[in-house]
Amino acid sequence: MDLAVATGYSLRYVGDVERGTKSATLRTMNDLATLFNVRLGSLIAEAEALLGRKERQDKTPSAGKGRSSRRRA
């Protein structure tokens, strides 16, 4: 709610962006960078790093992943 008030964006839009149901526009990202006193490029680089980390985790096989836990008769 504080972020919506500080940026002037609606609470619904900010919530949608936070949940990932909507993507922030470059204008929105620039407004956030300005609000937090960081460079837009730094904000984008950090987002890319976080997404890359998540993609690598998603590709890492888990122990027993894809195996059924039920015994066959």
Backbone atoms as SQL, in Angstrom:
CREATE TABLE atoms (id INTEGER PRIMARY KEY, chain TEXT, resi INTEGER, resn TEXT, atom TEXT, x REAL, y REAL, z REAL);
INSERT INTO atoms VALUES
  (1, 'A', 1, 'MET', 'N', 0.830, -1.180, 0.000),
  (2, 'A', 1, 'MET', 'CA', 0.000, 0.000, 0.000),
  (3, 'A', 1, 'MET', 'C', 0.877, 1.247, 0.000),
  (4, 'A', 2, 'ASP', 'N', 1.941, 1.219, 0.797),
  (5, 'A', 2, 'ASP', 'CA', 2.856, 2.365, 0.845),
  (6, 'A', 2, 'ASP', 'C', 3.494, 2.615, -0.512),
  (7, 'A', 3, 'LEU', 'N', 3.843, 1.537, -1.199),
  (8, 'A', 3, 'LEU', 'CA', 4.459, 1.676, -2.514),
  (9, 'A', 3, 'LEU', 'C', 3.480, 2.281, -3.511),
  (10, 'A', 4, 'ALA', 'N', 2.236, 1.870, -3.458),
  (11, 'A', 4, 'ALA', 'CA', 1.216, 2.429, -4.348),
  (12, 'A', 4, 'ALA', 'C', 1.051, 3.926, -4.086),
  (13, 'A', 5, 'VAL', 'N', 1.002, 4.299, -2.830),
  (14, 'A', 5, 'VAL', 'CA', 0.853, 5.716, -2.483),
  (15, 'A', 5, 'VAL', 'C', 2.073, 6.513, -2.938),
  (16, 'A', 6, 'ALA', 'N', 3.273, 5.981, -2.692),
  (17, 'A', 6, 'ALA', 'CA', 4.506, 6.694, -3.028),
  (18, 'A', 6, 'ALA', 'C', 4.680, 6.869, -4.532),
  (19, 'A', 7, 'THR', 'N', 4.217, 5.894, -5.318),
  (20, 'A', 7, 'THR', 'CA', 4.397, 5.969, -6.765),
  (21, 'A', 7, 'THR', 'C', 3.213, 6.591, -7.480),
  (22, 'A', 8, 'GLY', 'N', 2.060, 6.603, -6.834),
  (23, 'A', 8, 'GLY', 'CA', 0.865, 7.123, -7.484),
  (24, 'A', 8, 'GLY', 'C', 0.145, 6.083, -8.321),
  (25, 'A', 9, 'TYR', 'N', 0.635, 4.843, -8.310),
  (26, 'A', 9, 'TYR', 'CA', -0.034, 3.766, -9.027),
  (27, 'A', 9, 'TYR', 'C', -1.118, 3.171, -8.137),
  (28, 'A', 10, 'SER', 'N', -2.110, 2.562, -8.781),
  (29, 'A', 10, 'SER', 'CA', -3.204, 1.986, -8.001),
  (30, 'A', 10, 'SER', 'C', -2.701, 0.795, -7.190),
  (31, 'A', 11, 'LEU', 'N', -3.372, 0.559, -6.087),
  (32, 'A', 11, 'LEU', 'CA', -3.038, -0.569, -5.222),
  (33, 'A', 11, 'LEU', 'C', -3.188, -1.882, -5.983),
  (34, 'A', 12, 'ARG', 'N', -4.199, -1.963, -6.815),
  (35, 'A', 12, 'ARG', 'CA', -4.432, -3.181, -7.599),
  (36, 'A', 12, 'ARG', 'C', -3.261, -3.432, -8.556),
  (37, 'A', 13, 'TYR', 'N', -2.800, -2.382, -9.258),
  (38, 'A', 13, 'TYR', 'CA', -1.690, -2.541, -10.209),
  (39, 'A', 13, 'TYR', 'C', -0.419, -2.967, -9.477),
  (40, 'A', 14, 'VAL', 'N', -0.112, -2.318, -8.390),
  (41, 'A', 14, 'VAL', 'CA', 1.089, -2.667, -7.618),
  (42, 'A', 14, 'VAL', 'C', 0.992, -4.106, -7.124),
  (43, 'A', 15, 'GLY', 'N', -0.166, -4.506, -6.645),
  (44, 'A', 15, 'GLY', 'CA', -0.358, -5.883, -6.189),
  (45, 'A', 15, 'GLY', 'C', -0.188, -6.884, -7.322),
  (46, 'A', 16, 'ASP', 'N', -0.718, -6.551, -8.492),
  (47, 'A', 16, 'ASP', 'CA', -0.576, -7.436, -9.654),
  (48, 'A', 16, 'ASP', 'C', 0.888, -7.597, -10.049),
  (49, 'A', 17, 'VAL', 'N', 1.641, -6.505, -10.025),
  (50, 'A', 17, 'VAL', 'CA', 3.066, -6.565, -10.356),
  (51, 'A', 17, 'VAL', 'C', 3.806, -7.391, -9.304),
  (52, 'A', 18, 'GLU', 'N', 3.488, -7.180, -8.029),
  (53, 'A', 18, 'GLU', 'CA', 4.147, -7.936, -6.960),
  (54, 'A', 18, 'GLU', 'C', 3.880, -9.435, -7.082),
  (55, 'A', 19, 'ARG', 'N', 2.654, -9.800, -7.461),
  (56, 'A', 19, 'ARG', 'CA', 2.290, -11.215, -7.591),
  (57, 'A', 19, 'ARG', 'C', 2.779, -11.815, -8.908),
  (58, 'A', 20, 'GLY', 'N', 3.189, -10.964, -9.832),
  (59, 'A', 20, 'GLY', 'CA', 3.662, -11.451, -11.121),
  (60, 'A', 20, 'GLY', 'C', 2.561, -11.718, -12.121),
  (61, 'A', 21, 'THR', 'N', 1.353, -11.249, -11.840),
  (62, 'A', 21, 'THR', 'CA', 0.259, -11.426, -12.794),
  (63, 'A', 21, 'THR', 'C', 0.273, -10.341, -13.863),
  (64, 'A', 22, 'LYS', 'N', 1.014, -9.268, -13.621),
  (65, 'A', 22, 'LYS', 'CA', 1.248, -8.212, -14.611),
  (66, 'A', 22, 'LYS', 'C', 2.724, -7.875, -14.585),
  (67, 'A', 23, 'SER', 'N', 3.227, -7.477, -15.732),
  (68, 'A', 23, 'SER', 'CA', 4.618, -7.043, -15.815),
  (69, 'A', 23, 'SER', 'C', 4.682, -5.529, -15.711),
  (70, 'A', 24, 'ALA', 'N', 5.688, -5.043, -15.008),
  (71, 'A', 24, 'ALA', 'CA', 5.883, -3.606, -14.884),
  (72, 'A', 24, 'ALA', 'C', 6.418, -3.053, -16.202),
  (73, 'A', 25, 'THR', 'N', 5.932, -1.903, -16.595),
  (74, 'A', 25, 'THR', 'CA', 6.444, -1.241, -17.788),
  (75, 'A', 25, 'THR', 'C', 7.780, -0.586, -17.455),
  (76, 'A', 26, 'LEU', 'N', 8.511, -0.185, -18.480),
  (77, 'A', 26, 'LEU', 'CA', 9.763, 0.543, -18.248),
  (78, 'A', 26, 'LEU', 'C', 9.497, 1.836, -17.476),
  (79, 'A', 27, 'ARG', 'N', 8.393, 2.468, -17.753),
  (80, 'A', 27, 'ARG', 'CA', 8.047, 3.700, -17.027),
  (81, 'A', 27, 'ARG', 'C', 7.865, 3.402, -15.537),
  (82, 'A', 28, 'THR', 'N', 7.158, 2.313, -15.233),
  (83, 'A', 28, 'THR', 'CA', 6.961, 1.923, -13.837),
  (84, 'A', 28, 'THR', 'C', 8.295, 1.605, -13.185),
  (85, 'A', 29, 'MET', 'N', 9.129, 0.845, -13.892),
  (86, 'A', 29, 'MET', 'CA', 10.432, 0.493, -13.337),
  (87, 'A', 29, 'MET', 'C', 11.290, 1.735, -13.124),
  (88, 'A', 30, 'ASN', 'N', 11.204, 2.683, -14.042),
  (89, 'A', 30, 'ASN', 'CA', 11.948, 3.927, -13.867),
  (90, 'A', 30, 'ASN', 'C', 11.442, 4.701, -12.653),
  (91, 'A', 31, 'ASP', 'N', 10.136, 4.732, -12.464),
  (92, 'A', 31, 'ASP', 'CA', 9.564, 5.402, -11.293),
  (93, 'A', 31, 'ASP', 'C', 10.038, 4.740, -10.001),
  (94, 'A', 32, 'LEU', 'N', 10.101, 3.416, -9.984),
  (95, 'A', 32, 'LEU', 'CA', 10.574, 2.697, -8.803),
  (96, 'A', 32, 'LEU', 'C', 12.054, 2.973, -8.556),
  (97, 'A', 33, 'ALA', 'N', 12.849, 2.969, -9.624),
  (98, 'A', 33, 'ALA', 'CA', 14.275, 3.255, -9.480),
  (99, 'A', 33, 'ALA', 'C', 14.475, 4.661, -8.911),
  (100, 'A', 34, 'THR', 'N', 13.718, 5.606, -9.416),
  (101, 'A', 34, 'THR', 'CA', 13.813, 6.982, -8.917),
  (102, 'A', 34, 'THR', 'C', 13.405, 7.047, -7.448),
  (103, 'A', 35, 'LEU', 'N', 12.322, 6.377, -7.105),
  (104, 'A', 35, 'LEU', 'CA', 11.843, 6.363, -5.724),
  (105, 'A', 35, 'LEU', 'C', 12.889, 5.811, -4.773),
  (106, 'A', 36, 'PHE', 'N', 13.577, 4.739, -5.203),
  (107, 'A', 36, 'PHE', 'CA', 14.567, 4.100, -4.341),
  (108, 'A', 36, 'PHE', 'C', 15.983, 4.620, -4.565),
  (109, 'A', 37, 'ASN', 'N', 16.086, 5.643, -5.405),
  (110, 'A', 37, 'ASN', 'CA', 17.366, 6.306, -5.665),
  (111, 'A', 37, 'ASN', 'C', 18.434, 5.334, -6.177),
  (112, 'A', 38, 'VAL', 'N', 18.032, 4.505, -7.146),
  (113, 'A', 38, 'VAL', 'CA', 18.972, 3.599, -7.809),
  (114, 'A', 38, 'VAL', 'C', 18.847, 3.815, -9.311),
  (115, 'A', 39, 'ARG', 'N', 19.868, 3.413, -10.052),
  (116, 'A', 39, 'ARG', 'CA', 19.821, 3.529, -11.506),
  (117, 'A', 39, 'ARG', 'C', 18.904, 2.450, -12.066),
  (118, 'A', 40, 'LEU', 'N', 18.162, 2.802, -13.103),
  (119, 'A', 40, 'LEU', 'CA', 17.264, 1.841, -13.736),
  (120, 'A', 40, 'LEU', 'C', 18.039, 0.620, -14.217),
  (121, 'A', 41, 'GLY', 'N', 19.223, 0.831, -14.767),
  (122, 'A', 41, 'GLY', 'CA', 20.044, -0.284, -15.225),
  (123, 'A', 41, 'GLY', 'C', 20.396, -1.237, -14.101),
  (124, 'A', 42, 'SER', 'N', 20.656, -0.699, -12.923),
  (125, 'A', 42, 'SER', 'CA', 20.968, -1.539, -11.760),
  (126, 'A', 42, 'SER', 'C', 19.752, -2.361, -11.349),
  (127, 'A', 43, 'LEU', 'N', 18.589, -1.751, -11.415),
  (128, 'A', 43, 'LEU', 'CA', 17.350, -2.441, -11.064),
  (129, 'A', 43, 'LEU', 'C', 17.101, -3.599, -12.032),
  (130, 'A', 44, 'ILE', 'N', 17.308, -3.346, -13.319),
  (131, 'A', 44, 'ILE', 'CA', 17.105, -4.382, -14.327),
  (132, 'A', 44, 'ILE', 'C', 18.136, -5.494, -14.168),
  (133, 'A', 45, 'ALA', 'N', 19.387, -5.134, -13.940),
  (134, 'A', 45, 'ALA', 'CA', 20.443, -6.134, -13.761),
  (135, 'A', 45, 'ALA', 'C', 20.144, -7.037, -12.568),
  (136, 'A', 46, 'GLU', 'N', 19.675, -6.459, -11.477),
  (137, 'A', 46, 'GLU', 'CA', 19.338, -7.251, -10.292),
  (138, 'A', 46, 'GLU', 'C', 18.172, -8.189, -10.585),
  (139, 'A', 47, 'ALA', 'N', 17.169, -7.705, -11.314),
  (140, 'A', 47, 'ALA', 'CA', 16.031, -8.549, -11.674),
  (141, 'A', 47, 'ALA', 'C', 16.487, -9.705, -12.556),
  (142, 'A', 48, 'GLU', 'N', 17.357, -9.421, -13.522),
  (143, 'A', 48, 'GLU', 'CA', 17.872, -10.478, -14.390),
  (144, 'A', 48, 'GLU', 'C', 18.658, -11.515, -13.591),
  (145, 'A', 49, 'ALA', 'N', 19.440, -11.067, -12.634),
  (146, 'A', 49, 'ALA', 'CA', 20.217, -11.985, -11.796),
  (147, 'A', 49, 'ALA', 'C', 19.279, -12.877, -10.989),
  (148, 'A', 50, 'LEU', 'N', 18.236, -12.299, -10.433),
  (149, 'A', 50, 'LEU', 'CA', 17.283, -13.088, -9.645),
  (150, 'A', 50, 'LEU', 'C', 16.550, -14.095, -10.521),
  (151, 'A', 51, 'LEU', 'N', 16.151, -13.680, -11.709),
  (152, 'A', 51, 'LEU', 'CA', 15.463, -14.596, -12.618),
  (153, 'A', 51, 'LEU', 'C', 16.386, -15.711, -13.074),
  (154, 'A', 52, 'GLY', 'N', 17.644, -15.387, -13.355),
  (155, 'A', 52, 'GLY', 'CA', 18.604, -16.401, -13.755),
  (156, 'A', 52, 'GLY', 'C', 18.835, -17.419, -12.658),
  (157, 'A', 53, 'ARG', 'N', 18.893, -16.956, -11.419),
  (158, 'A', 53, 'ARG', 'CA', 19.080, -17.843, -10.272),
  (159, 'A', 53, 'ARG', 'C', 17.882, -18.782, -10.150),
  (160, 'A', 54, 'LYS', 'N', 16.667, -18.248, -10.325),
  (161, 'A', 54, 'LYS', 'CA', 15.466, -19.070, -10.217),
  (162, 'A', 54, 'LYS', 'C', 15.421, -20.092, -11.341),
  (163, 'A', 55, 'GLU', 'N', 15.787, -19.690, -12.555),
  (164, 'A', 55, 'GLU', 'CA', 15.788, -20.632, -13.677),
  (165, 'A', 55, 'GLU', 'C', 16.780, -21.766, -13.435),
  (166, 'A', 56, 'ARG', 'N', 17.932, -21.450, -12.868),
  (167, 'A', 56, 'ARG', 'CA', 18.920, -22.491, -12.582),
  (168, 'A', 56, 'ARG', 'C', 18.386, -23.444, -11.523),
  (169, 'A', 57, 'GLN', 'N', 17.681, -22.921, -10.510),
  (170, 'A', 57, 'GLN', 'CA', 17.114, -23.774, -9.461),
  (171, 'A', 57, 'GLN', 'C', 16.029, -24.674, -10.037),
  (172, 'A', 58, 'ASP', 'N', 15.228, -24.126, -10.957),
  (173, 'A', 58, 'ASP', 'CA', 14.152, -24.918, -11.560),
  (174, 'A', 58, 'ASP', 'C', 14.700, -26.062, -12.403),
  (175, 'A', 59, 'LYS', 'N', 15.896, -25.901, -12.964),
  (176, 'A', 59, 'LYS', 'CA', 16.491, -26.928, -13.813),
  (177, 'A', 59, 'LYS', 'C', 17.266, -27.969, -13.014),
  (178, 'A', 60, 'THR', 'N', 17.532, -27.704, -11.724),
  (179, 'A', 60, 'THR', 'CA', 18.285, -28.631, -10.890),
  (180, 'A', 60, 'THR', 'C', 17.394, -29.790, -10.496),
  (181, 'A', 61, 'PRO', 'N', 17.791, -31.021, -10.849),
  (182, 'A', 61, 'PRO', 'CA', 16.948, -32.171, -10.496),
  (183, 'A', 61, 'PRO', 'C', 16.921, -32.398, -8.984),
  (184, 'A', 62, 'SER', 'N', 15.755, -32.673, -8.480),
  (185, 'A', 62, 'SER', 'CA', 15.594, -32.979, -7.056),
  (186, 'A', 62, 'SER', 'C', 15.702, -34.480, -6.869),
  (187, 'A', 63, 'ALA', 'N', 16.051, -34.892, -5.674),
  (188, 'A', 63, 'ALA', 'CA', 16.135, -36.322, -5.371),
  (189, 'A', 63, 'ALA', 'C', 14.752, -36.934, -5.496),
  (190, 'A', 64, 'GLY', 'N', 14.644, -37.934, -6.350),
  (191, 'A', 64, 'GLY', 'CA', 13.379, -38.637, -6.504),
  (192, 'A', 64, 'GLY', 'C', 12.342, -37.903, -7.319),
  (193, 'A', 65, 'LYS', 'N', 12.726, -36.789, -7.934),
  (194, 'A', 65, 'LYS', 'CA', 11.766, -36.004, -8.716),
  (195, 'A', 65, 'LYS', 'C', 11.301, -36.839, -9.903),
  (196, 'A', 66, 'GLY', 'N', 9.996, -36.816, -10.107),
  (197, 'A', 66, 'GLY', 'CA', 9.438, -37.538, -11.237),
  (198, 'A', 66, 'GLY', 'C', 9.159, -39.000, -10.949),
  (199, 'A', 67, 'ARG', 'N', 9.505, -39.468, -9.770),
  (200, 'A', 67, 'ARG', 'CA', 9.237, -40.862, -9.416),
  (201, 'A', 67, 'ARG', 'C', 7.958, -40.952, -8.592),
  (202, 'A', 68, 'SER', 'N', 7.244, -41.987, -8.818),
  (203, 'A', 68, 'SER', 'CA', 6.032, -42.213, -8.057),
  (204, 'A', 68, 'SER', 'C', 6.382, -42.717, -6.667),
  (205, 'A', 69, 'SER', 'N', 5.641, -42.267, -5.674),
  (206, 'A', 69, 'SER', 'CA', 5.899, -42.734, -4.316),
  (207, 'A', 69, 'SER', 'C', 5.135, -44.012, -4.001),
  (208, 'A', 70, 'ARG', 'N', 4.222, -44.426, -4.916),
  (209, 'A', 70, 'ARG', 'CA', 3.461, -45.658, -4.675),
  (210, 'A', 70, 'ARG', 'C', 4.264, -46.866, -5.120),
  (211, 'A', 71, 'ARG', 'N', 4.099, -47.921, -4.388),
  (212, 'A', 71, 'ARG', 'CA', 4.775, -49.178, -4.729),
  (213, 'A', 71, 'ARG', 'C', 3.946, -49.915, -5.766),
  (214, 'A', 72, 'ARG', 'N', 4.631, -50.558, -6.662),
  (215, 'A', 72, 'ARG', 'CA', 3.933, -51.366, -7.658),
  (216, 'A', 72, 'ARG', 'C', 3.754, -52.780, -7.134),
  (217, 'A', 73, 'ALA', 'N', 2.603, -53.377, -7.426),
  (218, 'A', 73, 'ALA', 'CA', 2.315, -54.728, -6.955),
  (219, 'A', 73, 'ALA', 'C', 2.801, -55.779, -7.903);
